[in-house]
């Protein structure tokens, strides 16, 4: 029995005996125990119930490509290229990179778990199976890199649209591409560009969205984090519906960005901007600077009102903290 099969057997939250699992899979109980330990190592909180067997602390819903497709509006379904779901992969964005030459526009790659998920500035992204959403999208543009200013901020707005579709409140946007709640990070966005400066070019857009985090995962994250379960009052949202809402918002929002650029997203971004009017400290290659957040400009650059005037910060390789 592989880890995927074991997780499926435990998904309803009931207790299943090790003997039953072993008989069902035609393996030894020791082999079952090894797979239990494998899931635990990946961050899944499989509980031992003594001689009664194993269980999860809550029912878990595995992703289904068919269910996700069925939940998409027909126009979105027609606009999406490939829609693939993998059990395990190194990184959904890496998979798109490997196949970018042959994948259709607006292809979406999802995975239940990633062995090398990555975030901004080279950080790793925790990717336990069965708990969250890990998705990457390929979007091609005829224009060059300059026309893509503000794309990562637009994707932040797209994630906020996803949460609104799901009826989830309590999150906002931290420049350049984090979705945060009062209790921590809810989603991360990584945009990687390739192609010609004058065009055409392509963007690989990775989104990691925390649906459910365990206490161990929160501790392992190394920073304050939060999830949709907490923002929904403890009720876990349907993961397939979350994935479909995100895919639909990406498909529509990226086409909108292609036609109109970041300008069409500026008002929405401002309504979710967590840094506007806040005392900030910006640390980058040129040193540290302090001031008050003054929103973002038409290109998506962060505006900082400092004692010596208004500064425009458009390098994503800076650290922005509340002062």
N, C-alpha and C positions, 0 to 999 in steps of 0.2 A: 504493500500500500504506500503510495507516494503522498507527500505532504498535501497536495491538492485534494486527493481523494479523502484523506483524513479530515481536512477542514470541511469538506462537503458533508461528511458523515456527522460532524459535530455542529453544523450550522444552525440547527433549530434550537439550540440551547439545552437540549435534553442530555441526560447522562447515558453514555454508551459504554458497555463493559469492554475491557481490553480483550477478553476471550472472544466476544462477538466480533469485534473489529478484526482480530487475527483470523478467525474462521472465515469471515466474509472475504478477506483479501488473500487467503491461502498462505499466510506467513506466520511466523512465531510471534508470541506476545512481546518478545525482546525487540523484534523489528518494529512493532507498533510503538513501543516506548521510544525508540530512536527517532521515529517521525514526530512523536509528541515533543521531544526535546528540540527537534529541528524547528517546529513551529514556534516554540517558546523563544528560541534564539532569534527568530525573526521578529519578535514582538507580539505574538498572539498569546493571550493569557489563558492557556489551557489549564484547567484546574483538575487536580487528582481528587477523586472521591473514594479513596481507599479501594476496597475490593469491588465497589460498585462500578468503577471505571473512570471515565474522563468526561468533562463538560466545559462549555464556555460560560462565562458569567452572564451573557445575554445572547439572544439569537443574532445571527450574523447573516447578512445577505450578500451572496456572491454576485459579481457582475455577469451579465448575459448580453452578448452582442445583439442577439435577436430582440431582447426586451428593450435595449437602448434604441435600436433602429425603429422599432414599433412606436416608441414614445416620441419620435421626431415628427414635427409637422411635415407634410408631404413636400412643400417647397424646399425645406431644409434638407430633407432626405435626398432630393434630386441634386442639390448643390454640393453635397459632401462627396469627396472622392472615395478613397478606401476608408473603411471603418473596421479596424482590427482590434481584437482583444487577446492579449497574451497572458498566460498564467505568470511567468517570470521572464524578465528581460534585464539586461544591464541598465538600460535607460531608454525610455520611450523616445527622447530626443536623439539619442545616438542611433536608434533604429531608423529614424527618418533620415538622419545624415547619411547612413549607409546606402539608402535607397532613394535619395532625393531626385536622382536623374530619371527615375522611372515612375515614381508615385504621382498620381494626379493631384491637381490643385485642391486645397482644402481636405487633404487626407488627414484622418485622425487615428492615432495609435494610443491604445490604453493598455495598462498592465495591472494585474492584481498585486504584483510586488516587483520591486526593482533591486538589483544587487549593487548598482552604482548610480542611483539617482543623484542629480546634482542641482544645486541652486546657484544664486548669484555670487560672484567673486570667489568661485571655486569651492564653495561649501557643499558638503554632502546633504542629501535630502532623505530623511528616514522614510522607508517605504515598506512597512509591514503589510502582509497580505490580508485582504478581506476587510480592511478598516477604512481606507481613504480613497481618493481619486488621484491617479497619476496619468496624465494625458498630455500628448504633444500633437501639434497641428502644423502642417506645412501650408504656407501661403506664399504664392508667387506674385510678384509685382513687375509690371513693365517699366515703372520708373526706377530710378537709382536710389542709393542709400539716403540722399538728402531729403527725398520725399517721405521718408519713413520716420522723421523726427516725431517723437511723442508716441510711437507705436506701443512701447511697454506701458505707458500711462493709459492709453486707450484699452489695452488688454485688462488693466486693473478695473476700468469702468465696466468692461464686459463681464468680469467676474462679479462685480457688484450687481449688475443686471441679473446674473444667474441667481444670486442670493435673493433678490427681490422676487423673481419668478417663483422661488421656493417658499416665499413668505418668511424669510429669515432676516432679522434685523440685528443691529448691535455691532456692525463692523464698518470700517472706513478705509481710506487709502493713505499710505505713507509713501511719499516720493522716494525712489522712482517706481517701485513695483511691488510693494508689500500690501497685503490685505490684513488689517489688524483689528482686534477688538480691545476692550479695556484690559482683558486678561492675557492677551498675547496674540501671536501671529496665527492667522487662520489659513492663509494661502500664500504661496510664493510663485513668482512668475520669472521665467528666464527666456529672453528673446535672443536668438543667435542669427546673425545675418551672413549671407554668402552671395557671391555674384559680382556684378560690375558696379562701380561707383555711379556711372551714368545710367545704369540699367541694361538689361533686366537683372533683377535680384530676387532672392527668396528669403523668407523668415521662417525659422523653426521656433515655434512658441510652445514652451513647456509650462504646464500649470500643475502644481501640487496643491490639493485642497484637502484639508483635514476634516474628515467626517466624524471619526471617533478616535480619541487618543486614550490610552491607558495611563495610570499614574507613572508607570515605569518609562513609558515613551516620553511623557512630559519632562521627566527628570533627565532622560538621555538627550533631549533636544538641546540642552545647554543654553536655552533662552526661553522667555515666557511664550507659551503657545496655547492655542485654544482650538475648539472644534465646533462643528455644526450641531452636534448633539447638545453641547452646553448652551449654545445660542438658541436652541429650540426647546429649552426647558427640560432637557433630559430625554427627549423622545428622538430616537435616531431616524433621520429622513431616509427614504427609499434611495439606496445608492444608485440604482439604475436610472431613477428619475433625476438625481443630481447630475449624473454623467450626461444624460440626454439634454438637460437644461443648459449645461455648460457647452456642449457641442452646438446646440442651436444658437446660443448667444455668440459663440465664436464665429460660426458660419455667417450670421447676419452682420455682426459687428465688424468683421474684417473686410467684408465687401463694402460696408459703409466707409471704413477707413480708406480703402483703396480709391473710392470715388471722391471723398471730401477731405481726407487727411485728419489731423488731430483737431482741427478747428471745430468740427461738429461734436466733439466730446468734451470741450472745455467747460461748458456749464455744468455738465454732469460731474466732471472731475471735481470742480469747485465745491459742489454740494456734498462730496464725500471726503474732502481734503482735511486730514487730521493735523497737518502742520501749519495751516494758515492761521496767523495771529498768535502763534506760539513762539516762545523764546527757544532758539535753536543754536546748536554748535555744529559746524560743518568742518570735518577733518579730511584733508586730501593731500595730494602731492605738494601743493603750494603752502601747506601748513594749516593752521586752524583759524576759523572765522566765526564770530558770533553775531547774532542779530535776531530779527523777528521774521517768521515766515510770511511772505506776501503773495502766496499762491504760485501759479505757474504761468509762463507766457505761452504765446501761440505755438511755439515749437515744443513745448513740454518741459522747458528748462525751469528749475526751481528758482524762485525769486526770493532773495534774502535782503531785508531792509536792515542795513548795518549803520553804525554811527557815521561812516564816511560815504553813505549813499546806498543806492539800490544795486545789488549784485545779481547777476544771472549765472546760475550754475547748471551746466548741461553735461557734465561728466558723471556717468553712473558709478565711476570708481572712487566715490567719496563716501564717507560715513556721515550720516545725519542723525543727530541725537537731540532730544529735548534738553535744553540747558537748565 
